[in-house]
Amino acid sequence: MQHQNKPSTDSAVLHAEAGRRWVWLEREHPELAETIAFGRGLVALYIDELPNGGGVPLTVEAAREKLRSGLPLLEGEDLDLDLPGLRHFFARLCAWAHEQPELAATAERLQQGLDADEVRVDDLLADALAREEGALDPVAARLAIDPTILHMMTGFLVSAALMSAARANGPLLVEAAVAWEEPVCPICGGPPLLAELQGSSGERMLRCGGCGTGWRTLANRCAHCGNTDDKTLHSLAAEGREEKYRVDLCDRCHGYLKSVTSFAPTPRELLTIEDAAMLHLDAAARARGYTATPGGAV
């Protein structure tokens, strides 16, 4: 499969919307200057360099049966990934990281390793997708680079692959038309990053932290453990921002999930911006003893 960029008109629209959101975030949260500077380049990469591919060989009926059994579409499937596109994305990612002071040394050594064939992007992607703890540590040791930064960069690579797969399989998910009630993404199986209250009716949609897919959920249901007891579910918001941003809290599993009111779904490439806009709510929830990844979640 050959890598092709998305139409420039799509990119232009997304860049304009990203710019508007970054300007708003800079004005409202000047304390996030470093986070915003870091995020701008990353979001631009997702807009301009996201590869194609990631489709699965499933008929609509097979997809329907799989979803009804509680399995995400990608689970156990061989993805038709755009490997040339993902290699290109990772090269651009390394170039971007080289401009970040805290990442520069690792990015330079990693690029040297790629150029010398000491490491391959395909192998990094496979190890990261396997989600096996410590799978990337031998690579970091061999290249003498910071394993934390390597994990972060391969995480960005995985997000690019999963976003591409979600874009490719989105129509199949719609055609299958299955009511999905699992606490994970119906396409990639990832956890929700945030919830969106969409449209005039305020329909609650969970958005995947890996691929950006959205799926419907009950308004009064914990996204982690499924709790629907109103007495143990509540929310927290900054004064004056209650209608836009809040964090939903569950006293049963002690989990939390950020929530944003949005008239239209946030483009998957821009979810990073909405997540950054609620970092203060992350801190507030954690200060009260809640976690984004509760151990009691199912």
HELIX and SHEET records of a PDB file:
HELIX    1   1 SER A    8  GLU A   28  1                                  21    
HELIX    2   2 PRO A   30  LEU A   32  5                                   3    
HELIX    3   3 ALA A   33  GLU A   49  1                                  17    
HELIX    4   4 VAL A   60  ARG A   68  1                                   9    
HELIX    5   5 LEU A   83  HIS A   98  1                                  16    
HELIX    6   6 ALA A  104  ASP A  115  1                                  12    
HELIX    7   7 VAL A  121  ALA A  130  1                                  10    
HELIX    8   8 ASP A  137  LEU A  143  1                                   7    
HELIX    9   9 PRO A  147  ALA A  176  1                                  30    
HELIX   10  10 ASP A  230  THR A  232  5                                   3    
HELIX   11  11 ARG A  268  LEU A  270  5                                   3    
HELIX   12  12 LEU A  271  ALA A  276  1                                   6    
HELIX   13  13 LEU A  279  ALA A  287  1                                   9    
SHEET    1   A 2 GLY A  53  GLY A  55  0                                        
SHEET    2   A 2 ASP A  80  LEU A  81 -1                                        
SHEET    1   B 6 GLY A 214  ARG A 216  0                                        
SHEET    2   B 6 GLU A 203  CYS A 208 -1                                        
SHEET    3   B 6 PRO A 192  GLN A 198 -1                                        
SHEET    4   B 6 TYR A 256  SER A 262  1                                        
SHEET    5   B 6 TYR A 245  CYS A 250 -1                                        
SHEET    6   B 6 LEU A 233  LEU A 236 -1                                        
END                                                                             
